[in-house]
Amino acid sequence: MVIYSETISNDLKELLQTIHHVKKVSKGQFLFQEGSLASELYMIIKGKVQVGKLIPDGRELTIRLCSAGEIVGELSLFSDNARHQQNAKMVEDGEVAIIFKKELEEKLANNSVLAMEFMKWITDHYRKSQAKFRDLLLNGKRGALFSTLIRLCNSYGVETPKGIKINLPLTNQELANFCGSSREVINRMLSDLKRDGIISYDKNLIVVHDIEYLRIEIGCENCGINICNIE
């Protein structure tokens, strides 16, 4: 059974449910790599998928961390010979439903209402990506870390008496990948935030004590959790 994202309507869920087969995938396995032919979409049933790019200096930039119910893949439908612009790698063992783009295109071509709904859903994905790149370009390394912490709070945050606990274990290198930065730079900035009482750690999980500070520092536009998340 696929647990779908809340952003997908019941009709669209039914459409997607009819055209896939399921594949088991192992931790570290790529669903697709940048430059490969994009003939399939992948609905995550179980596990987490890291979507990212290699930047020119060889570092890895993590764009999204997707969980059950999310779709990953090149979303440019009705385009011949489309190729993936990102990499998608399993970060834990899981299962994905494979959706053939050609079949999806045929079904959408025959249902204008669903086609419009799918376009709106794709637009939301592009808005998320644009917001992420805006944060990286306009706010520098410090702002990239702050916006990443805010997005992690929105996606994995649990309210506690001490603050918002990010209920997702992440190494400093993994955080650096989200920010397009180096582990050494992230180590230093996290130490500064800890010293100033903005964050602390609880069994290797980050607790954000003052999320408003992070928002003010990056000029947060309050674009909503549906856009400001890590998925």
N, C-alpha and C positions, 0 to 999 in steps of 0.2 A: 504493500500500500504506500502510495506517495503522499507525504505530508506537504501540501502546497503552501507557497508563500501567501500571506494574507492579501498581497497586492494583485493576485490573480483571481478573476471572477469565477463563479461556478461554471458558466458556459465555456470559458476558456480552459478551465481545468478538465472539463469533459472532453473537449477537443484534443487536448494534449494526451489525455489518458488513452485515447483510442489508437495512437500511432507510434507507440514506442515498444522497444524490447529492453530487458534489463541486463546489465552487465556488472559483474563483480570486479572491483578494482583495488589494487594494493597501495599502501602508503609509498609515496615516492614515484608512482607511475604517472606519466603525463596523459591527460585526456587529449590534449593537442598542444602543438608548439607553434610559435610565431613563424609565419610563412607557409605553413602547411595548408592544403586545400580544405576549405570549410564546407563540408557537405552535411554535417550533422550538428544538432544542438544536444545539450546534455542537461537533463533534469536530475538534480541530486536527490537520491532517496535516503542515503545514509552516509555519514562521514563529512569531512570538510575539504574544500578545494581552494587552493591559493591561485588567484589570477594575477599575473604580473607581466613585467617586461624587463629585458636587460637594457640598461642605459649605456650610452657610448663608452663610458670609462670601465665597463665590465661589472658594475654593481647591479644588484637586483632591486627593482621597485615593485613592491606588492601593492596592487591597486584594490583588490577586493579579497575578502575571506568569506567564502560562500558555504552555506549550510543546507540542510534538507529543505526542499521546496524551491530552491533557487535554480534558475536556468543559467548555464554558462555556454559560451560559444559566440561565434561571429553572427551578429543579429542583422546583417544587411541582407534581407530577403530579396528575391527576384533580381538577383545580380549574378551573372554568369562568372564562374571561376573565382568566386570570392575566396580570399585567403585569411587565415587567422592573423590578427594584429597583436595578439598577446599569447602568453603561455598559460596553461591550466594544469596544475599538479596536485595530486592527492596528498594531503598532509596527515591523513590517517586512513586505515582500511575502510572501504565503503562500497556502495552500489550506486549506479547511475542508470537512468532511463534514457535510451538513445532515441532521439527524435530526428527523423530524416527531413532535411529542409525542403526537399522537393515535394514530399507528401504534404508537409505543412503549408507550403505555398499553394498547392492545388486546393486544399480545403479552405484557406483564407480567400482565395480568388472567387470561390463560390458562396461566400458569406461575408457581405460587406460590413455588417454590424461587428462581427468578430474581427475582421481585418482592421477596422478603425480602433477597436479596443486593444488589439495587439500593438498597433502603432503607438497608442498612448502609453502602453506599458514599456515599449522600447524607449520612448522619449524620456521616461523617468530614469531609465538606466543611463542614458546619455547625460542627463542632468546631474546624476550622482558623480559620473566620471569628470564632468566639467568642474563641479564644485571641488573635487579632490585636487585636480590639477591647478585650479585657481589658488587653493591654499598653499600648494607647493611653490608656485611661482611668485605670489605676492607677499608671502609672509616669511620667507626664508626658512632655514633649518629649525629655528626655535618655534616659529608658527606652525611648521609642518608637524612637529611633535605635539604641540598643543592641540591642533585640530584632530590629530590621530587619537589622542587621549579622549577628546570629546566624543568622537565617533565610536570608540570602543565602549565608552560609558553608555551611549545610546543603544548599542547593539548587545552588550554583555553585562551592563551595569546592574548591580543589585544594591538597593538602598540598605544601609546599615546605620546604626547610631553614630558611627565615626565619619561616614561619608559614603561615596559610591564605590563599591568594590567591583573591579573589572574581573568577572568570573571566567577568565580565559588565561591560562598560563602562557606567558610569552617571554622569550629570552630578549635581552637587549639587542641582539643581532636581528631578531625578527621585527622588533620595533623599528630598528634602523631601516629595514627593508621597506616598511610602510612609509618612511619619511624620505627615502632616496638619499640617505645619509650613511655615515660610518658608525660602527659600534662605539668607537671612542668618543665621538661627538655626543651621541645619545647618552652614554654613561655620564658624561660631564653635566649635561642638562638635567638629567634625572636626579643627580646628586644635588644640584642647585635647588630643584623643586622640593626635594626632601628636606634640605636644610631650612628652606623658607616655610615649611609646614603646609605646602600645597598638596603634596602626596605623601604616602607612607606605604609600607609593605605589610601584608598579612599572609604568611606562609607562601611567599613568592608571588602573590597576587597584588597588583597595584590598587591602592585605595586613594581615590581623589577626594580631598577634603574641601577644596574650594574650586568648583567647576566654573563659577562665575568669573573668577580671576582669569582662567584660561580663555573664556569667551571674550572678555574685555580686551585682553592682550592681542587677540587676532582680529578684533572688530567683527565679531560673529554677526552674521546677517539673519540669524534665527530662521533658517530655511526649512525647519521641520525635520523630525526624526525620519520621515520617509525618504528624505534626501541625505541628511547628515547621519549616515551610518557606515559601517565598515563592510557591509555585504553588497 
